[in-house]
C-alpha cells in the first residue's frame, strides 16, 4: 500500500503540484532545459509512485485526464492562425511540409522494420503525431485512438523524449557535413559550417506581457465553451470516442474565424502548458517501471528509424528543391520538437529572420498533427 492512498485527494494533489513546480524550476537551469520539463516530470512521478509514496491509479488522475487535458487543447491552439502562418513563414513553411511528409514516410518504414506489438498502429500514429506537432498531439492522439495502458503511454513518452535527443544531436551535426552543405547551400551557414550573419538586420523580439487576470479568465472561458460544444457535437453525432478530435477541430475554427474573441485572451498558452504538465505527472505516476522498460525499447528503435528516414529524405528533397540548409533545419526542428526549440535553435545560431517562421510553422504542426496521427492509425489497421 502506498504512503498516500488514492482517496487522499488533497495530499495527492499536493505531491503532484510540488513535482510540477520543480519541473518549471528545473527548466530555468541549463540541465533542466537539456532534459526538458515533460521528461523530468514523468521520471520523478514514476520514481515516486514506484517506491510506494503515491498510488499508480487514483480518481484525481482520471479527473486530470478527463478535464484538464481537453481544456488544455484550445488554450494551446488559439494562436494557430493559418492565414498568418501561410503569409509570414515563406520558404520555411514549404520545408515544413516536406518535413511532415518525411516523418510520415519514416513512420511507414519504421512500422515495416520494427515490431511494436498489438498496439503497433496506435503507437505509430501517436508518436508520428508528436513528431509533426508536439506533446499536445501525442496526448490528444493517444486519447483519440484509445491508448489507455499507462505503461504503454509512458513508454511512448519516454521513447519520444530519448528519440528527440537523438534527433537534435544529428540535426546539429548536419552543417558540419560537407556533402550536406554542398547539397543545401545556405546564406546563413558559411563554407566551414559556422553561422554567417545572414539577414541579421531583421530582428525578432518577444515582449513579455504582464499577467491580466481578466484576459486569462477569458481564455479559460473560451476553452470550456469549446469543450462543451465539442462534447455536444460528439454526443449529437454519436461519436463520443472522437471527443478530443472534435475539441481540436472546434479550437482551430475559433483560432481562425473568431479573431475578435482571441484578441481578448492572453497568457492562455502558459495555462495550457501548466495543465499538460500536471497531466505528465499523472501519466508518470500511473506507470509500472518494470512494464515500461520492456515496452519502450522497440518504440525507441521505431523512432530512430523514423528520424533517420526523415532527415535523409529532407536532404534529398531539399537539394532537388534548392532549399536553404538553415531553413530546412528550422523546419525539421519545428516539425519534430515544436516551436520553442525551433526558435531556440534559430536564436542560438544567430538566424534572427528564422525565429518567427519557426514558431509559426510549429504552430501549424500542432494544428494538423492530431488529424494525421489518427488517420495514420486507421490506415495501419487496414
Secondary structure by P-SEA (a helix, b strand, c coil): cccccccaaaaaaaaaaaaaaaaaaaaacaaaaaacaaaaaaaaaaaaaaacccccccaaaaaaaacaaaaaaaaacccccaaaaacccaaaaaaaaaaaaaaaaaaaaaaaccccccaaaaaaaaaaaaaaccaaaaaaaaaaaccccaaaaaaaaaaaaaaaaaaaaaaaaccccaaaaaaccccccccccccccccccbbbbbbbbcccaaaaaaaaaaaaaaaaaaaaaaaaaccccaaaaaaaaaaaaaaccaaaaaaaccaaaaaaaaaaaaaaaaaaaaccaaaaaacaaaaaaaaaaaaaaaaaaaaaaaaaacccaaaaaaaaaaaaccaaaaaaaaaaaccccaaaaaaaaaaaaaacaaaaaaaaaaaaac
